[in-house]
Amino acid sequence: MTKFSDLKLDARVLQAVAEAGYETPTPIQAGAIPPALEGRDVLGIAQTGTGKTASFVLPMITLLGRGRARARMPRSLVLAPTRELAAQVAENFDKYARLTKLTKALLIGGVSFGEQDKLIDRGVDVLIATPGRLLDHFERGKLLLTGVQIMVVDEADRMLDMGFIPDIERIFQLTPFTRQTLFFSATMAPEIERITNTFLHTPAKIEVARQATTSETIEQRLIEFAPTRKDQTAKQKRELLRAVIEAEGEACTNAILFCNRKTEVDILAKSLKAHGFNASPIHGDLDQRQRMQTLDGFRDGSLRFLVASDVAARGLDIPAVSHVFNFDVPSHAEDYVHRIGRTGRAGRKGVAVTIATPSDKKYLDAIEALVKNALPRTEAPEGFSLSEASQRPARKDDERAKPRRRDEGKKDRRDRPVKPHGEEASFAPMDVPPQVVAEAAPAPEPKPSRRREPRERVPETVTAEAAETRTEPRRDRRDDRRQGREERSREDRNREDRGRNSGGREDRVVGMGDHMPDFLTRSFRTPADSDQE
Ligand code: AMP
């Protein structure tokens, strides 16, 4: 078996690798490092978790060991689709280049241009960036890409999902034709194939097996749950989830809880917090500082429950997660594999629990077809019963009327024993703020709409971006928009559809409270309008 010492890596790199505790290269490392060190282009088909970051960082450090950086002309460039992934590459670079004098800069949204400019001005050996932010710098005339000798594209398939491919092509064209390219993607979609055919020169192709879909170290469980009221589905699922977490007790050291939509991520995190669980949300609409803080907290163990959307969590390297909870069955079967793959890593044991309602049948069938197995069914925890509040109609006014004790649910559940039978009903009757409960209710039957378009909406995504315009220049927000786009395309489309079906009732006029005079909702139509409908 190949050892790191067999690879012709710089002695300082080898020492840093040894100090990191790694002796044997992973298959992608053993395959990619030798041709990369020979100066060849590399096409690596590998997912996160395979050790692919080190497979390009280690040879890069070795190759850049000689030579010096020139002002504004980075010698190498790593492109990653999201800020978190770019930051992860930067961490790897810090770890393995510790004993060298190489310099790096991280260009991601949410960090001021000024600081980044200063670093670039001084000259850097490695520039790690998201494509949008890199082009922003380039267009401001602060950066020259003609000195790039090595260019890495990481997670190209996600770049494709997020609409970055035109940017990548442009960046390729801004770098010298003679550069060396190291290109990584988990899958080879036709568009990715086209890019590699255009920009890579006789690459060494290394393909490592996809992560086992049903890793033996992951214990999968499915709880089939039939809500007693459709309009209280989310609330009842939250009660069930809390009971499941509590039943796991100490075995659940930390967990990622997945929801399908960003709004649900926020609701669930808020609800768990209100019930004393140490939980925080992560999704594309939160600002960079918040996301980093949340992730750091989760990594260092000060945060126990990370409530996440698929896009925010994919690709993140969080080594020790004891549990994954699928609060929602993912609507894309592949996401199930990605989600449960967050636990049971590196030989550790993991548990993945999925809550499915009858309306999830279609998605569940797709998942079971993909993993070629029926997910093992399991019962709700012994003694679990729904609270009375969750079985009443989800009426806003009902919820609001409930008085709420200040200290309710504040105690950290880590210190609480698992509750005996029937106590669930004594939980705080309002586990989310009223407007949130209202959102969980299903849309009423679509009424024939008098309007062609719903009223102007203020979706959360726009609100979050609008907040950023105050502190950052317009083009600086491109990364954020792109980062959120994948999530929006999936999640917000649903919400928009709901809005439309409900005749735009979700589009509340800000500042009007609950009561909106009816004439405000009426549209003024001309006969010409009617003809067009
Ligand atoms: P990546 O696929 O680059 O996100 O890496 C996944 C995880 O594998 C990271 O936590 C790395 O620190 C770890 N890792 C990288 N190389 C090795 C190796 N040769 N042996 C064991 N673990 C590794």
Residues whose N, C-alpha, C, O or C-beta is under 5 A from the ligand:
A	BS01	AMP	Y22 T24 P25 T26 Q47 T48 G49 T50 G51 K52 T53 A54 D317
